[in-house]
Amino acid sequence: MNKRRRLFFLICLIVICIASLIVWRKLRDLRPPAEQIADFLIDTTGQAIVDVELFDSDLLKSHRIVGFIEHKSNKIGIATFRNVNDPSVRLVKCSFSERLLKRAADIYIYYYHYTVEDDKSERFLLVLNNNPELVKILINHYSINEIVTIEVHNIPSVILIPIPNFQSEFSYTFYDAQDNEIR
């Protein structure tokens, strides 16, 4: 009888631990995105306090790409969240601008591949902008002889530009209000 009682208590303890873990993970995902980014940065940088502000975002299917600024170091970065239609959003990826490709003064890019199905993916050019002079981006699609102009209205901003999958060659140029190229 004593062995049965111990086994019962052990099974109850395991069930309580598993249920607590599930509830803890759900509650962790209910935190605002800025808190999730701050916690990630605290874990990776070792800083005691991180002050993060979200400044812009763009929606990509079930993911949201968010731009953020960390006020203590005055660095900008991007974060990707999953389950944007759910009350709980989960941080998937987080990077400061120095991990992105710098293309001009305070303008960074990242080639973003989003898998739609097992054998298909979509490509995007993600532009993280903190340059107050940037007003437009010209994308030249060589293979289809098309030039696309994208107006930039917010500083800082996150801009997600779709690149067709059949497109292998394209270029981009950044311009200020006087149509001068920003380098």
C-alpha positions as CSV (number, residue, x, y, z in Angstrom):
1,M,0.0,0.0,0.0
2,N,2.8,2.3,0.8
3,K,4.4,1.8,-2.6
4,R,1.1,2.6,-4.4
5,R,0.8,5.8,-2.4
6,R,4.4,6.9,-3.4
7,L,3.8,6.0,-7.0
8,F,0.5,8.0,-6.9
9,F,2.3,11.1,-5.4
10,L,5.2,10.7,-7.9
11,I,2.8,10.7,-10.9
12,C,0.9,13.7,-9.4
13,L,4.1,15.6,-9.0
14,I,5.2,14.9,-12.6
15,V,1.8,16.0,-13.9
16,I,1.9,19.2,-11.8
17,C,5.4,19.9,-13.1
18,I,4.4,19.4,-16.8
19,A,1.3,21.5,-16.3
20,S,3.3,24.3,-14.6
21,L,5.8,24.3,-17.5
22,I,3.1,24.6,-20.1
23,V,1.4,27.5,-18.2
24,W,4.7,29.2,-17.7
25,R,5.6,29.1,-21.4
26,K,2.1,30.4,-22.4
27,L,2.4,33.3,-19.9
28,R,5.9,34.1,-21.2
29,D,4.6,34.5,-24.7
30,L,1.8,36.8,-23.5
31,R,4.4,39.5,-22.6
32,P,4.6,42.5,-24.9
33,P,7.1,42.3,-27.8
34,A,9.4,45.0,-26.3
35,E,9.8,43.0,-23.1
36,Q,10.6,39.8,-25.0
37,I,13.3,41.7,-27.0
38,A,14.7,43.2,-23.8
39,D,14.9,39.8,-22.1
40,F,16.6,38.4,-25.2
41,L,19.1,41.2,-25.2
42,I,19.8,40.9,-21.5
43,D,20.5,37.2,-22.0
44,T,22.8,37.7,-25.0
45,T,24.6,40.9,-24.0
46,G,24.8,40.4,-20.2
47,Q,23.5,43.9,-19.5
48,A,21.5,44.3,-16.3
49,I,18.9,46.6,-17.7
50,V,17.9,47.1,-21.4
51,D,15.5,49.8,-22.5
52,V,13.9,48.9,-25.8
53,E,11.4,50.9,-27.9
54,L,9.7,49.5,-31.0
55,F,9.6,52.0,-33.8
56,D,8.1,50.3,-36.9
57,S,6.9,46.9,-38.1
58,D,5.9,45.1,-41.3
59,L,3.6,42.1,-41.6
60,L,4.8,39.0,-43.5
61,K,2.2,36.1,-43.5
62,S,2.1,34.9,-39.9
63,H,5.3,36.8,-38.9
64,R,5.8,40.4,-37.9
65,I,9.1,42.1,-38.6
66,V,9.7,44.8,-36.0
67,G,12.3,47.5,-35.8
68,F,13.6,48.5,-32.4
69,I,16.0,50.8,-30.7
70,E,18.0,50.1,-27.6
71,H,18.3,53.4,-25.8
72,K,21.3,52.8,-23.6
73,S,23.6,51.9,-26.6
74,N,21.5,53.8,-29.2
75,K,21.6,50.8,-31.5
76,I,18.8,49.8,-33.8
77,G,17.9,46.3,-34.8
78,I,15.2,44.0,-36.1
79,A,13.2,41.2,-34.4
80,T,10.8,38.6,-35.9
81,F,7.7,37.4,-34.1
82,R,5.5,34.4,-34.9
83,N,1.7,34.0,-34.4
84,V,0.8,37.6,-35.0
85,N,-3.0,36.8,-35.1
86,D,-2.8,35.2,-31.7
87,P,-2.7,37.1,-28.4
88,S,0.6,35.3,-27.7
89,V,3.4,36.3,-29.9
90,R,6.8,34.5,-29.8
91,L,10.1,36.0,-30.5
92,V,11.8,34.0,-33.3
93,K,14.9,36.1,-34.2
94,C,16.5,39.2,-32.9
95,S,19.6,41.1,-34.4
96,F,21.3,44.4,-33.9
97,S,22.2,46.4,-37.0
98,E,25.9,45.5,-36.9
99,R,24.9,41.9,-37.8
100,L,23.1,43.2,-40.9
101,L,24.8,44.5,-44.1
102,K,25.5,48.3,-44.0
103,R,24.7,49.8,-47.4
104,A,24.8,53.6,-46.6
105,A,24.9,55.9,-43.6
106,D,22.5,54.4,-41.0
107,I,20.9,52.2,-43.7
108,Y,21.2,48.4,-43.3
109,I,19.8,45.5,-45.3
110,Y,19.0,41.9,-44.8
111,Y,18.0,39.3,-47.4
112,Y,15.0,37.6,-45.8
113,H,13.8,34.2,-47.1
114,Y,10.4,33.1,-46.0
115,T,9.4,29.5,-46.6
116,V,5.8,29.2,-47.8
117,E,5.6,25.5,-48.5
118,D,8.2,22.7,-48.3
119,D,9.5,23.4,-51.8
120,K,8.7,27.1,-52.2
121,S,10.1,30.2,-50.6
122,E,9.7,33.9,-51.1
123,R,12.5,36.4,-51.0
124,F,12.5,39.9,-49.5
125,L,14.9,42.7,-49.1
126,L,14.5,44.1,-45.6
127,V,15.8,47.6,-45.2
128,L,16.4,48.9,-41.7
129,N,16.6,52.7,-41.9
130,N,17.7,55.3,-39.3
131,N,18.9,57.9,-41.9
132,P,16.7,61.0,-41.8
133,E,17.7,62.0,-45.3
134,L,16.3,58.8,-47.0
135,V,13.1,59.5,-48.9
136,K,13.0,56.9,-51.6
137,I,14.5,53.6,-52.7
138,L,14.8,52.6,-56.3
139,I,14.8,48.8,-57.1
140,N,16.0,47.9,-60.6
141,H,14.8,44.4,-61.6
142,Y,17.1,43.6,-64.5
143,S,15.6,40.4,-65.7
144,I,12.1,41.9,-66.2
145,N,13.3,45.4,-67.1
146,E,11.3,47.1,-64.3
147,I,12.2,49.9,-61.9
148,V,10.2,50.1,-58.7
149,T,10.2,53.2,-56.5
150,I,9.5,52.9,-52.8
151,E,8.7,56.0,-50.8
152,V,10.0,56.2,-47.2
153,H,7.8,58.2,-44.8
154,N,9.0,57.1,-41.3
155,I,12.4,57.6,-39.7
156,P,13.4,55.1,-38.3
157,S,11.7,52.5,-40.4
158,V,11.5,48.9,-41.4
159,I,10.8,48.3,-45.1
160,L,10.1,44.9,-46.5
161,I,10.5,44.7,-50.3
162,P,9.3,41.6,-52.1
163,I,11.8,40.2,-54.7
164,P,10.2,37.8,-57.2
165,N,11.6,34.2,-57.0
166,F,12.5,34.1,-60.6
167,Q,14.5,37.3,-60.1
168,S,18.2,36.6,-59.7
169,E,19.6,40.0,-60.6
170,F,18.4,43.3,-59.1
171,S,20.0,46.4,-57.6
172,Y,18.8,49.0,-55.1
173,T,19.7,52.7,-54.7
174,F,18.9,55.0,-51.9
175,Y,18.0,58.7,-52.5
176,D,17.4,61.9,-50.5
177,A,14.9,64.6,-51.2
178,Q,17.1,66.3,-53.9
179,D,17.5,63.0,-55.8
180,N,21.1,62.6,-54.6
181,E,22.3,59.1,-54.1
182,I,22.9,58.2,-50.4
183,R,26.1,56.2,-50.0
